[in-house]
C-alpha cells in the first residue's frame, strides 16, 4: 500500500518539509514539528503529493518533479485518478506505475528548476 505523504516549501527558508498538510494547506506537519506550527508555514502553491514510487536511483517521485528518459524531459502530474508522466507541453501522458518507474530519473522540479520546463 502506498504511503500517503506530501511535501511543501517552507516560507521561512524555502527548504522542503515532508509530512501531512493542514486542512487549510498553510502548514505541513510531521512527527518533528507538532508543537509549533508557525515554524512550519509553507507556500501552499508548492504542495506536492508523493506518488508512491521511486526512480532508477531510488529517489521518491512527487507531483511536479521533472524527469528524464532517453534525453527527453517529462513532468509528474496528477491526472484524474493517478500520477502520470506528462510531456512538458502537456499533450501526451502515460500512467506512472511499477512497470515503468525505474526507466526515469528525477532531474529537478517545477519550483526549484523552472529552466527545465523547456521542451
C-alpha positions in Angstrom: 0.0 0.0 0.0 1.2 3.5 -0.9 2.4 5.7 1.9 0.4 9.0 1.9 2.7 12.0 2.4 3.3 15.4 0.9 6.0 18.0 0.7 5.9 21.8 0.6 8.5 24.6 0.7 8.8 26.4 4.0 8.1 30.1 3.9 10.9 30.8 6.4 13.8 29.4 4.3 12.5 27.8 1.1 13.5 24.3 2.1 11.3 21.3 1.6 9.4 19.8 4.5 7.7 16.4 4.4 4.5 15.2 6.1 0.8 15.9 6.0 -0.7 19.3 5.1 -3.1 21.1 7.4 -6.8 21.3 6.4 -6.2 24.9 5.2 -3.0 24.0 3.3 -0.9 26.5 5.2 1.3 24.1 7.2 2.9 20.7 6.8 3.1 18.6 10.0 5.3 15.6 10.7 6.5 13.9 13.9 9.2 16.5 14.4 7.0 19.6 14.3 3.7 19.0 16.1 4.5 21.6 18.8 5.0 24.9 16.9 3.1 25.2 13.6 4.2 28.7 12.9 7.7 27.4 12.3 6.3 25.2 9.6 4.2 27.5 7.5 4.5 26.7 3.8 3.9 28.2 0.4 0.6 26.3 -0.4 1.3 26.5 -4.1 4.3 24.2 -3.6 2.4 21.3 -2.0 3.1 18.1 -3.9 1.9 14.5 -3.2 4.2 11.5 -3.0 3.5 9.2 -6.0 4.4 6.1 -4.0 7.2 5.1 -6.4 10.9 5.7 -6.9 13.0 6.4 -9.9 16.0 4.4 -11.1 18.2 6.0 -8.4 15.5 5.2 -5.6 14.5 8.9 -5.3 10.9 9.4 -4.4 8.6 10.7 -7.1 6.4 13.7 -6.2 3.9 15.7 -8.2 5.7 18.5 -10.2 9.0 16.6 -10.4 10.8 16.9 -13.7 12.2 13.6 -15.0 14.2 12.4 -18.0 14.3 9.3 -20.1 16.3 8.8 -23.4 17.3 12.5 -23.3 13.7 13.7 -23.2 12.1 15.6 -20.3 8.7 14.9 -18.7 6.9 16.1 -15.6 4.9 14.1 -13.0 1.3 15.3 -12.8 -1.8 14.1 -11.1 -4.4 13.4 -13.8 -7.9 12.1 -12.9 -7.2 9.1 -10.7 -3.4 8.7 -10.9 0.0 10.0 -11.4 1.1 10.4 -15.0 4.3 11.0 -16.9 3.4 14.1 -18.9 5.2 15.7 -21.8 6.4 19.2 -20.9 3.8 20.7 -23.3 1.1 18.7 -21.6 -0.1 17.0 -24.8 0.7 13.4 -24.0 0.9 11.3 -20.9 1.3 7.7 -19.7 0.5 6.3 -16.2 3.4 6.2 -13.8 3.5 2.7 -12.4 5.8 0.0 -11.1 6.4 -1.3 -14.6 7.9 2.0 -15.9 9.0 4.0 -12.8 12.6 2.7 -12.9 13.0 3.9 -16.5 13.1 7.5 -15.5 15.4 9.7 -13.5 14.4 12.8 -11.4 16.4 15.8 -12.5 14.5 18.6 -10.6 11.1 20.0 -10.1 8.9 22.8 -11.4 9.5 25.1 -8.4 13.3 24.9 -8.0 14.2 24.4 -11.6 11.9 26.4 -13.9 14.5 26.5 -16.6 14.0 22.7 -17.1 10.4 23.3 -18.3 11.6 24.0 -21.8 10.9 21.1 -24.2 
